Amino acid sequence: MAQGVDLEAIHPAVEAGFNDQDLDGLMRLYAPDARMILLDGSTATGSDAIREQWSGLLEMGGHLAIRSRYAIEAGDLAILSNEWTLRTGDQTTSAVTAEVAARQSEGGWLYVIDHPWAGLEPDELAALSAAMAPAEV
């Protein structure tokens, strides 16, 4: 079972995991039944589905920069948010997140909900989704 990390270490761990292309390291930040909200508004549930999402993002390469906005603890739950910027080639994408983490029995924290696109308006999401869609041949 995953032990989790210190609450203030989650955002730096995501940034390092992406920039180091460390898929296993990223996955160690998620509870087994965690949910990730996708660009189209659907939900990836569980380790396998979230691993698939991160794998696709890592294939894009680039550099991820994260600025933590807050991490507010309330008992065994915490709400977090960060502002992230991803630079791939000459493209820059950024958004503000909404995240929920749960304290594990060992004391560390794991994501249970990760919404990387929470700060984008519907029209921004649609434009970003279209820009990231694979080109038709």
Disulfide bonds with the S-S distance in Angstrom:
none
